[in-house]
């Protein structure tokens, strides 16, 4: 994620992270990933997206 964007629509957030849109939407619904509404559609701030990915576990659950 070396993009210099300020925010991402959900579809672009999924593409930037390699996660599915469903995973991004679940994180939003669970309150793990905040969204903002500067217009009609939600966007995720780049810093929030980076923090969410960085906070993911470093090992697989057994």
Secondary structure, DSSP 4 states (H G I P E B T S, - for coil): -----SEEEHHHHHHHHT--HHHHHHHHHTTSS--B-SSSS-EEEHHHHHHHHHTS-SS---
